[in-house]
Amino acid sequence: MFYKLVAVTLFVSFIAMSTSGLLMFFIERPSFTIQMHPVHKLFGLVMVAAMTAHIALNFRALRNYVRARAVALTGGALVALLVVLYAVAINNELPPEIAQPLDALGAQAE
């Protein structure tokens, strides 16, 4: 029963994260992004919890998948891309005169 709960939770959180993320991607208005942020943030946490349980329940199978060279290379390339994108994003700070009002508006909207 726990496997089924994890699977359904992971599926629903994936749907929530992907749809809210796509909406924010295509509707490029900061006001809309702030409006959708609580949904995206909450289901992000749910997805992390469900994914942690999924990995724990399927660790052996996942480890066997990574033993294939193509899978390991693809996974490594994706991790490298993620690290590079995080580095670019973290080093691309908004000027304080723009960031502070945005942060205040975001806190007020939540």
N, C-alpha and C positions, 0 to 999 in steps of 0.2 A: 504494500500500500504506500509506503514512503517513497518508493521509486516513482509511482504514478503521480504523487503530489509534487515531487521535484520536477518531473517532466512537464506537468501542466503549468506549474508556476514559472518555469523557465520559458515555456512557449508564450504564455500571456505577457510576461515581462519583456520578451523579445518583440512581440507585436507592439507593445506600448512604447518601448525605446525606439524601435525603427520608425513607427509612424510619427511620433513626436519629433524625432530627429529629422526625418524627411520634410515634415511640415516647416520646421525652423530653417531647413536648408533652402527650400523653395520660396517660402514667404520671408523674404529678407528685410524684415522690419524689426528693429530692436525692441519695439513695444510688443510685438508678437512673440519674440524669443523670450522676453521677460514673462509674458503671460503663460507660455508653455513650460517654462523652466521648472516649476514645482512638480508637474507630472513627470517630466524627464528625470529629474533628480530622484524622486521617490522610487520610480520603477527601476532606476539605475541601481539603487541599493537592494531592491528586491531581486534584481537580476544577479547581482554579485553574490548574494546569499544562495540563490538557487544554483548558480554556476559552481560555487564552492561545493555544495552537496553533490552536484552532478559529477564533478571531477573526483571527489572522494569515492563515490559509488562506482565509477568506471575507470579508476586509475590504471588498472592493469591493461585494459583494452587500449586506453590512450597511449600508454607507454609503448605498447606493441606497434601502434600506428606510426609513432615517431621513429621507430627503427628503420623504416623505409627511407632510403636516401632522398627521394624526391620530396617526401613529406617533411623531412627534417630541414631540407634546404628552403622549402617554401615557408615553413614556420619561422626559420631563422631570418629570412628576408623580411617577413612581415613584422617580426619583433624589431629588427633594425630600422625599418621604416617608421614604426611607432615611436621609437626612441628619438629619431631625427625630428619627427613632427612635434613631439613634446618639447624638444630643445628649441626649435624655431618658435613655437608658441610662447614658451616661458620667457624667451629673450626678446619678444616683440611686445613689450609693455606699452600700454596706452599712456599718454601724458597725464599727470595727476589732474589737470584741469578738465580733462574729459572723463577719466576713470571715476573720480569721486562723485560727480553728479549721477553717473550711471549706476554706481553702487548704491547710492542713496535711493534712487528710483526703484531699483531692483528689490531692495529691502522693504520699501514701502509697498510694493506690489505683492510681495509674498505675505 
